[in-house]
Amino acid sequence: MASSVNEKIWGEIYNAVEMILMGYSFFPSETLNFINHLGSGKGMAVDMPLSNREVTVLRYLANGLSNKEIAEQLLLSNKTISAHKSNIYSKLGVQSIVELIDYAKAHELL
């Protein structure tokens, strides 16, 4: 149990450093959850907030990277990236990359 907690903490630290080195801002998942629960500027609450990893994948997608390229960057499998992408689309209620980019811009995730 303790090792899985440590792995999660180190994973979040790695993700934070990775995001900062790429030029993005990093927010702890608790902050993202709080912001997402406040809802968007249009008054719609987001039911399922994105994890930090999903935000990372979203940013790569919005920058035009393919699933394969994202998998190589994050040292994950293409199938894992596909699963993240599917989860992102489902959670945000978007159906295309164009809608995803619009959502990301509207919520200042890019």
N, C-alpha and C positions, 0 to 999 in steps of 0.2 A: 504494500500500500504506500509506504513512504517513498519507495523508489519511483512509483508512478507519479506521485506529487512532485518529486524532484525533477523528473523528466518533463512534466508539464511546465514547471517554472523555467527550466533551462530552455525549453522550446519557445516560451514567450520571450525570454531574453534574446535568444537568437533571432527571433522574428523582429523584435524591436530594433536591434542593431542593423539587421538586413534592410528594414524599411528606411531607417535614417541614412544609411549609406547610399541608398537609391535616390535620396533627395526628398523622401516623403516625410510627413509628420507621423509620429506614432502615438496612439492613444491606448491606454490599458483597456482591456475588454470591459471592465466595469464602467469606464467612461463611455465607451461606445454603446453599451447597453442602456445607460442612462439617457444618452442623446437620442437613441432610437426610440426609446419609450416616450420621449417627449413628443415625438411625431415630427413630421416634415413641416415646412413653412406653410403648407396648404391645409394644415389641420388634420391630416390623416395619420393615425398612429401606425407604426410598423409593428406587426405582431411578433415577428421572429427576427431579432437582430442578427447581424452577421458576426461570425467569429473573426478574430484577427487574421487567421489564415485565409478565410473567404474574402476579406477586404484586400489582402495581398493579391489573391488570384484575380479579383475584380479589377484591380489597378493594372495588372499585366494584360488582361483581356482588353481593357479600355485603351491601352497603348498599342494594340494591334498584334500582340504575340499570339501564336497558335498554342493549342494545348500541349503539343510536344515541346515547344520552346519554353513554356512555363514549367513543365515537368523537369526539364534539364536545369533551369535556373534554381528551382526549389529542391532539387534532388528527390523528386517524387515520381511515381509512375504516371503515365499518360491516363490510365484508368482513374487514378486518384484525382487528377485535375478535372477529368470529365465529371466525376461525382461532385466535386466542389462547384463546378460550373452549373450543374443541374440544381444543386441546393440553392445557389445564389439566385438563379432565375426563379425558382419556386418561392423562396422567401420574399423576394422583392416584387413578385408578380409581373415580371417582364418576360417577353417572349423572343426578343432579338437583341443582338449586340448594340444596335442603335438605341433601343429603349434602355439598355443597361448603362450606356454612356450618358444618356440624358439624366437618368436617375443619379449616377455618380456625380455629375456636374451639379445637379440641383442640391445634392446633399454634401457638397464640398469634399468628396472623397478622392478627388483627383488634384 
